[in-house]
């Protein structure tokens, strides 16, 4: 997994977009947790290309989500192996 991030960060009144750079992953999954460690949402991320960089992208609908800081966990799957990367996303209303 290359770079993994959400933007805008913090999101203010908009739904953040998550991007993960990966040249070789077959599929990508994202799980978002609140600071209490509770799962808020989970989704598969569709493949995308950013210029010449392949990867995955997904937009989080934050309607009904409380303001705060969220732990994002992306998991890349390739040939039966899983690779994990974590980052944080702030949501302001």
C-alpha positions in Angstrom: 0.0 0.0 0.0 1.3 3.4 -0.9 -0.2 6.7 0.4 -3.6 6.4 2.1 -5.5 9.5 3.1 -8.8 11.3 3.3 -9.5 14.8 2.0 -10.5 17.3 2.9 -9.2 16.7 6.4 -10.9 17.8 8.4 -14.1 17.6 6.4 -16.4 20.6 7.1 -19.9 20.1 5.8 -18.7 17.9 2.9 -18.2 14.2 2.4 -14.5 13.2 2.5 -13.0 11.2 -0.2 -10.5 8.4 0.7 -7.7 7.5 -1.6 -5.3 4.6 -1.4 -2.4 4.2 -3.8 -1.7 0.7 -4.8 -0.2 -0.8 -7.9 -0.8 -4.4 -7.1 -3.8 -4.9 -4.8 -6.7 -7.0 -6.2 -9.2 -5.4 -3.9 -9.3 -2.8 -1.1 -11.6 -2.6 2.0 -12.0 0.3 4.4 -13.3 0.2 7.9 -14.0 3.4 9.9 -14.1 3.4 13.7 -15.0 6.0 16.2 -12.6 6.8 19.1 -14.4 4.3 21.3 -13.4 1.6 18.8 -16.9 1.0 17.5 -17.3 0.2 13.8 -19.1 3.2 12.1 -19.0 1.9 8.5 -17.3 -0.5 6.2 -17.0 -0.7 2.4 -15.1 -2.1 -0.5 -13.3 0.6 -2.4 -13.6 0.7 -6.2 -10.4 0.8 -8.3 -9.4 4.3 -9.6 -6.5 6.0 -11.3 -4.9 9.3 -10.1 -2.9 10.6 -13.0 -0.6 7.7 -13.7 -1.0 6.2 -10.2 -3.4 3.3 -9.8 -5.3 2.9 -6.6 -8.7 2.9 -5.0 -11.1 5.7 -4.1 -14.3 5.9 -2.0 -16.5 8.8 -0.7 -17.8 8.6 2.8 -21.4 9.9 3.3 -21.1 11.6 6.7 -24.8 12.5 7.0 -25.8 11.4 10.5 -22.2 11.0 11.6 -21.2 12.8 14.8 -18.4 15.4 14.6 -15.1 13.9 15.8 -12.0 12.0 14.9 -12.3 8.7 13.2 -9.7 5.9 12.8 -9.7 4.6 9.2 -8.3 1.1 8.5 -7.7 0.1 4.8 -6.9 -3.5 3.9 -5.3 -4.4 0.6 -5.8 -8.0 -0.6 -3.4 -9.6 -3.0 -2.8 -13.4 -3.6 -4.4 -14.4 -0.4 -2.4 -11.9 1.7 -3.7 -8.8 3.5 -1.8 -5.5 4.0 -3.1 -2.9 6.4 -2.6 0.9 6.7 -4.2 3.2 9.2 -4.9 7.0 9.2 -7.3 9.4 10.9 -10.1 11.5 9.5 -11.7 14.5 11.3 -15.3 15.4 10.7 -16.6 18.9 11.6 -20.2 20.0 11.2 
